[in-house]
Amino acid sequence: MQKTLLLGAILLLTALVGLNEAAAQSITLDMGTGEGGNTLTGRVIQGFMIIGILSVAPGIVIMCTSFTRIVVVLSLVRTSLGLQNSPPNMVMTSLAMFLTFFIMQPHLQQAWDNGLRPLIDDEISQEAAIDQIIEPFKKFMLANARDKDLELFEGLAAGNKAVFDKNVKSNSNDKSSPATTEKKAEIKADDVSMRVLIPAFMISELKRAFEIGFMLMIPFLVIDVVISTLLMSMGMMMLPPVMISLPFKIVFFVLVDGWYLVAGSLARSYV
C-alpha cells in the first residue's frame, strides 16, 4: 500500500519531466479486457484508484521530497523579518514547490527513465516499474536522513525499547559528518523499509530546517536589539521597536540579496 501511494505521487512529478517526450504518445492505462473487449469495470476501478492517489499525493510529496525543509526555512525567514502576510502564503508555497522540483529533478528524471517510461512502453512489469520509480527517492531520503533517526525508528519498528532509550538519553550534538557518510555508504536503499525511512527523513529535515532558520534569525535579532537599545536610550519607550526595526531589516535583507542566498543555500544543502 505504501509503495502504491508513493508511486502515485511520484507519477505526478515524473510526468512533468517527460512531458515533451510523451506529448506525441497516446498513454492508455488498461486494467484488462473482458469478453467482447469490455473494459468499463476496469476503467471505473482505475478511476477510483487515481482519485484516491491524487487525494493523498500532496502529503506524499511533502514526506518524500525536500519540500519540508524549504517551506519551513522560508516561513522562518518571513517571521524573522517581522512580516505577517508578505510575501503571501501562496507565494511562499509556490516558491517552495518550484525549489523542490529543481532539487528533485535529477531523481525525477531517473524515475522517469528507469521506471515510468519503460512501463508505458510495456518493457517492464508493474512490480519492476514500482521498484525502479521508488529507488531514486529512497536513495535521496537515505542520503539526507541522520543515522540517529534511522536507528531510532528501526528500533521502534523492531520493538527494541533500548534503542529508543539510548537516543533519548544521548545529547543533541549531531556528530554526523564523515563517519555518517561512511556508514551510510554501507547501507543500501533496499535494506531500509519505507516505514522506517520516511519518518526518519522527515524529522531529520525538520531538525536541519530549524538549524538553518536559527542562523538566519541571528542578524535580524541583532537589529531588533540595537533598535530597542537606541529607543530606550532616547527615552522613547512608548514607541514600538518593531515599527522602526522593520524597515531596517527589509533594507538589510535586500542589500545582502537575501532571497538569492537563501535559495542557493537550500539547494546546496542537499547531497
C-alpha positions as CSV (number, residue, x, y, z in Angstrom):
1,M,0.0,0.0,0.0
2,Q,2.8,2.4,0.8
3,K,4.5,1.7,-2.5
4,T,1.2,2.3,-4.3
5,L,0.6,5.6,-2.7
6,L,4.2,6.8,-3.2
7,L,4.1,5.7,-6.8
8,G,1.0,7.8,-7.4
9,A,2.6,10.9,-6.1
10,I,5.9,10.3,-8.0
11,L,3.9,9.7,-11.2
12,L,2.5,13.2,-11.0
13,L,6.1,14.7,-10.7
14,T,7.9,12.4,-13.2
15,A,5.2,13.1,-15.8
16,L,6.3,16.7,-15.8
17,V,9.9,15.7,-16.6
18,G,8.9,13.5,-19.5
19,L,6.2,15.8,-20.8
20,N,7.9,16.8,-24.0
21,E,8.8,13.2,-24.8
22,A,5.4,11.9,-24.0
23,A,3.5,14.6,-25.8
24,A,3.4,12.6,-29.1
25,Q,2.4,9.4,-27.4
26,S,-1.1,8.2,-26.5
27,I,-0.9,6.9,-23.0
28,T,-3.7,4.4,-22.1
29,L,-3.8,2.6,-18.8
30,D,-5.9,-0.6,-19.2
31,M,-6.6,-3.0,-16.3
32,G,-7.5,-5.8,-18.7
33,T,-10.3,-6.6,-21.1
34,G,-13.1,-9.0,-20.6
35,E,-15.1,-11.0,-23.1
36,G,-16.1,-8.9,-26.0
37,G,-13.4,-6.2,-25.2
38,N,-15.4,-4.7,-22.3
39,T,-13.1,-2.5,-20.2
40,L,-15.8,-0.5,-18.3
41,T,-15.3,-2.2,-15.0
42,G,-11.5,-1.9,-15.2
43,R,-11.7,1.8,-16.1
44,V,-14.1,2.5,-13.2
45,I,-11.8,0.8,-10.7
46,Q,-8.9,2.7,-12.3
47,G,-10.7,6.0,-11.9
48,F,-11.3,5.4,-8.2
49,M,-7.6,4.5,-7.8
50,I,-6.5,7.7,-9.5
51,I,-8.8,9.8,-7.4
52,G,-7.6,8.1,-4.2
53,I,-3.9,8.6,-5.1
54,L,-4.5,12.3,-6.0
55,S,-6.1,12.9,-2.7
56,V,-3.0,11.8,-0.8
57,A,-0.4,12.9,-3.3
58,P,0.3,16.3,-1.7
59,G,1.1,14.7,1.6
60,I,3.4,12.1,0.0
61,V,5.2,14.9,-1.9
62,I,5.8,16.7,1.4
63,M,7.0,13.5,3.1
64,C,9.5,12.2,0.5
65,T,11.0,15.3,-1.1
66,S,12.9,18.5,0.0
67,F,9.6,20.5,0.4
68,T,9.5,20.2,4.2
69,R,12.9,21.8,4.8
70,I,12.4,24.5,2.2
71,V,8.9,25.7,3.3
72,V,9.9,25.7,7.0
73,V,13.0,27.8,6.3
74,L,11.1,30.2,4.1
75,S,8.5,30.6,6.9
76,L,11.2,31.3,9.5
77,V,12.7,33.9,7.2
78,R,9.4,35.7,6.9
79,T,8.9,35.5,10.7
80,S,12.5,36.9,11.2
81,L,11.7,39.9,9.1
82,G,8.6,40.6,11.2
83,L,6.3,40.3,8.2
84,Q,3.0,38.5,8.8
85,N,1.4,38.2,5.4
86,S,4.1,39.4,3.0
87,P,5.1,37.5,0.9
88,P,1.7,35.8,0.9
89,N,1.4,32.1,1.7
90,M,0.6,31.4,-1.9
91,V,3.9,32.9,-3.0
92,M,5.9,31.1,-0.3
93,T,4.4,27.8,-1.1
94,S,4.8,28.2,-4.8
95,L,8.5,29.2,-4.3
96,A,9.0,26.1,-2.1
97,M,7.3,23.9,-4.7
98,F,9.5,25.1,-7.6
99,L,12.7,24.9,-5.5
100,T,11.6,21.3,-4.6
101,F,11.1,20.5,-8.2
102,F,14.5,22.0,-9.1
103,I,16.3,19.9,-6.4
104,M,14.4,16.7,-7.1
105,Q,14.7,17.0,-10.9
106,P,17.6,14.5,-11.3
107,H,15.7,12.0,-9.2
108,L,12.5,12.5,-11.1
109,Q,14.4,12.1,-14.4
110,Q,15.9,8.9,-13.2
111,A,12.5,7.6,-12.1
112,W,11.1,8.5,-15.5
113,D,13.9,6.9,-17.5
114,N,14.2,3.7,-15.5
115,G,10.6,3.1,-14.4
116,L,7.7,5.1,-15.8
117,R,8.7,5.3,-19.4
118,P,9.6,1.6,-19.7
119,L,6.2,0.8,-18.0
120,I,4.4,3.0,-20.6
121,D,6.2,1.2,-23.4
122,D,5.4,-2.2,-21.9
123,E,9.1,-3.0,-21.5
124,I,8.9,-4.0,-17.8
125,S,6.2,-5.2,-15.4
126,Q,4.3,-3.0,-13.0
127,E,6.1,-4.5,-10.0
128,A,9.5,-3.8,-11.5
129,A,8.4,-0.3,-12.5
130,I,7.3,0.5,-9.0
131,D,10.7,-0.6,-7.6
132,Q,12.6,1.4,-10.2
133,I,10.5,4.5,-9.7
134,I,10.8,4.5,-5.9
135,E,14.5,3.6,-5.8
136,P,15.9,7.2,-6.6
137,F,13.7,8.7,-3.9
138,K,14.7,6.1,-1.3
139,K,18.4,6.9,-2.1
140,F,17.7,10.6,-1.7
141,M,15.9,10.2,1.6
142,L,18.6,7.8,2.9
143,A,21.4,10.2,2.0
144,N,19.7,13.1,3.9
145,A,18.4,11.1,6.9
146,R,20.6,11.0,10.0
147,D,21.8,7.7,11.2
148,K,20.5,8.6,14.7
149,D,17.0,8.9,13.3
150,L,17.2,5.8,11.2
151,E,18.4,3.8,14.3
152,L,15.5,5.2,16.4
153,F,12.7,4.1,14.0
154,E,14.4,0.8,13.2
155,G,14.5,0.1,16.9
156,L,10.9,1.2,17.3
157,A,9.8,-0.9,14.3
158,A,11.6,-4.0,15.8
159,G,10.1,-3.3,19.3
160,N,13.5,-2.6,20.7
161,K,12.9,-0.1,23.5
162,A,16.6,0.0,24.4
163,V,17.4,1.8,21.1
164,F,14.8,4.5,21.9
165,D,16.2,5.0,25.4
166,K,19.7,5.3,24.0
167,N,18.7,8.0,21.6
168,V,16.7,9.9,24.2
169,K,19.5,9.9,26.8
170,S,22.2,10.9,24.3
171,N,23.0,14.6,23.9
172,S,21.6,16.5,20.9
173,N,25.0,17.1,19.5
174,D,24.9,15.7,15.9
175,K,28.2,14.1,15.1
176,S,27.1,13.2,11.6
177,S,29.8,14.2,9.1
178,P,32.5,11.9,7.8
179,A,31.5,9.0,10.0
180,T,27.9,9.3,9.0
181,T,28.8,9.4,5.3
182,E,31.0,6.3,5.6
183,K,28.3,4.4,7.5
184,K,25.5,5.4,5.0
185,A,27.7,4.2,2.1
186,E,27.4,0.7,3.5
187,I,23.6,0.9,3.7
188,K,21.6,0.1,0.6
189,A,18.2,1.6,-0.2
190,D,16.7,-1.9,-0.3
191,D,17.8,-2.6,3.2
192,V,15.6,0.2,4.7
193,S,11.8,0.0,4.6
194,M,9.7,3.0,3.8
195,R,8.0,2.6,7.2
196,V,11.4,3.5,8.8
197,L,12.8,5.8,6.2
198,I,10.0,8.3,5.7
199,P,9.6,9.4,9.4
200,A,13.4,9.3,9.9
201,F,13.8,11.5,6.9
202,M,11.1,13.9,8.0
203,I,12.4,14.6,11.5
204,S,15.9,15.0,10.0
205,E,14.6,17.6,7.6
206,L,12.8,19.4,10.5
207,K,16.0,19.5,12.5
208,R,18.1,20.9,9.7
209,A,15.4,23.4,8.8
210,F,15.3,24.8,12.3
211,E,19.1,24.9,12.3
212,I,19.2,27.0,9.1
213,G,16.3,29.1,10.4
214,F,18.2,29.8,13.6
215,M,21.3,31.0,11.7
216,L,19.1,33.3,9.6
217,M,17.4,34.8,12.6
218,I,20.6,36.0,14.3
219,P,21.2,39.1,12.1
220,F,17.6,40.2,12.4
221,L,17.7,39.7,16.2
222,V,20.8,41.9,16.4
223,I,18.9,44.7,14.5
224,D,16.0,44.4,16.9
225,V,18.2,44.6,19.9
226,V,20.1,47.6,18.6
227,I,16.9,49.5,17.7
228,S,15.4,48.7,21.1
229,T,18.5,49.9,22.9
230,L,18.6,53.1,20.9
231,L,14.9,53.9,21.6
232,M,15.3,53.2,25.3
233,S,18.4,55.5,25.5
234,M,16.4,58.2,23.8
235,G,13.6,57.9,26.2
236,M,11.1,56.7,23.5
237,M,10.0,53.6,25.4
238,M,6.4,54.0,24.3
239,L,7.3,53.7,20.6
240,P,7.1,50.0,19.4
241,P,10.6,49.0,18.3
242,V,9.1,46.8,15.6
243,M,7.9,49.9,13.7
244,I,11.5,51.2,13.5
245,S,13.3,47.9,13.0
246,L,11.1,46.6,10.3
247,P,12.3,49.0,7.5
248,F,16.0,48.4,8.5
249,K,15.5,44.6,8.4
250,I,13.9,44.8,5.0
251,V,16.7,47.1,3.6
252,F,19.3,44.8,5.1
253,F,17.7,41.7,3.6
254,V,17.5,43.4,0.2
255,L,21.1,44.7,0.3
256,V,22.6,41.3,1.0
257,D,20.4,39.8,-1.7
258,G,18.7,37.6,0.9
259,W,16.4,35.5,-1.4
260,Y,19.4,34.7,-3.6
261,L,21.4,33.5,-0.6
262,V,18.5,31.6,1.0
263,A,17.5,29.8,-2.2
264,G,21.1,29.0,-3.1
265,S,21.9,27.7,0.4
266,L,18.9,25.5,0.4
267,A,19.7,24.0,-3.0
268,R,23.3,23.3,-1.9
269,S,22.3,21.8,1.4
270,Y,21.3,18.6,-0.2
271,V,23.7,15.8,-1.1
